Amino acid sequence: MHFSWLIFFLLGSIINTAAYFSVGPVLISILFLSLALVPYIKKGVTHSYQRKAIVIVFSICWFWAGIAAIYAEFLNDPSQLIKDASNFYKLSIQDEIEPGLLSAITEGYGAVLVWQYIYKFTSTIGFDNGRYIGILVNVLLVSYTSAIGISIIRCIYGVDRFRFNQFILLFSLCGIFWLFSAILLRDAFVLFFVAILLIYWIKYLTKRNLRNFFILVVVSISHLFIFPSLRYEFFYVPFALAISAFLSFYFYNATDKRKNKNLVFLFLLLSASIFIFYYGQTVDILERNHQAYIGNNDNTSSFAIAILDWVPTIIFPLVAIGYLYIFPIPFWSGLQLESIYHLFVSFNSIFMYFTLPLLGVSVVRLIKYRYERTITTLFLAFSFFGFSLGVAVTSIEIRHLGPFLLMYILLAVTPDYKSHVNRIIYKKFLINFLFVVTAIHALWAVVKFVF
């Protein structure tokens, strides 16, 4: 294993030590990283890459946790000291609260309970109740999610070292995963449990037998209770994945073009029929969410907000999806010293600029080539774009899309980039996409500085 990760781990330890004026962060981080590797101590190629993923992701996230600590301790970052993160921290270091009472206080009571138990444990072995302990729990969960991603690739493609490395690179560079790790928010828990549910779906789809089906049902039912304790609206996720699986089976079983076209026609006809039947209710919901989002951002001087305000409600979801993927505009708006949250979002937009063309290549190949339309690839595509639409018509918040970015990265590594042809196609997609992004920023500059 290449030891460049050690640089990030050491820098993270130094920065966290300086931020908290304590060696506690270093000792706890070593303990957590050691415990994180225990499940993967077995020999084998897959386990070695899972260890690699955990060590790299843990170290990079720990580094960014240190930067976030500087923002909190020295720059009075409101995203950590006033908003949700502050409330979660205060609840986590309190004496144990009854789950029933806790659930009435905060929607993310499941995460708070875990943090409380960890704080109680660390206090018994002599550590203070520093924010870094709860944050290291998040770092651990995001790191474990990367290991689950390696397992998913193993299920779909077998032992593929190139894809393992590609996945680790993309996962470790995702700004939203840095955010989930470095700020005391519940999203790291949501990401982790979405990953658990996802891998059991993939296991069933790649090997459909009674045992895998039974495990999938048990895991899905358990998640119906887990998700409401983290983020209530995520109770629908198991049902949404089941719908994606259903659609995947239908389109996968379309072995000839005529049948495939018939299925597409029936799917579009059914969707259009439902939309027309519920047109009034659908438009009403879209209108409320559209106006609510614009109203919540009235004080935001943003070119994108102006565009979203201008577009008709009926096409608002489609425009919102595009905005969701490349938010914010301009990308450098978050590069400031006021809030680490916006810094991470800006870094994530740069990540999306270079990975959306990867997704584009995957989608084009999925549409163009029958052999690319495996049931697992279809499942990932239906799931990710379905969840994207859900977030676009509700919050248009990239943080809420974050738990599903594991699917995004898995789709991005679908094409075989050992192939020179695929690399050339990606470069063309990248150049064209960066041209579009540059044009959007140029238009923003004209609107802002000319009109």
Secondary structure, DSSP 8 states (H G I E B T S, - for coil): --TTHHHHHHHHHHHHHHHHTSSHHHHHHHHHHHHHHGGG-S-SHHHHHHHHHHHHHHHHHHHHHHHHHHHHHHS--HHHHTSHHHHHHHHHTSS---HHHHHHH-TTHHHHHHHHHHHHHHHHTT----HHHHHHHHHHHHHHHHHHHHHHHHHHHSS-HHHHHHHHHHHHT-HHHHHHHHS--THHHHHHHHHHHHHHHHHHHHS--HHHHHHHHHHHHHHHHHGGGT-GGGGGHHHHHHHHHHHHHHHHT--SHHHHHHHHHHHHHHHHHHHHHTHHHHHHHHHHHHHHHHHHTTT---HHHHHHHHS-GGGHHHHHHHHHHH-SSSGGGG-SSS-HHHHHHHHHHHHHHHHHHHHHHHHHHHHH-GGG--HHHHHHHHHHHHHHHHHHTTT--HHHHGGGHHHHHHHHT-S-TTSHHHHHHHHHHHHHHHHHHHHHHHHHHHHHHT-
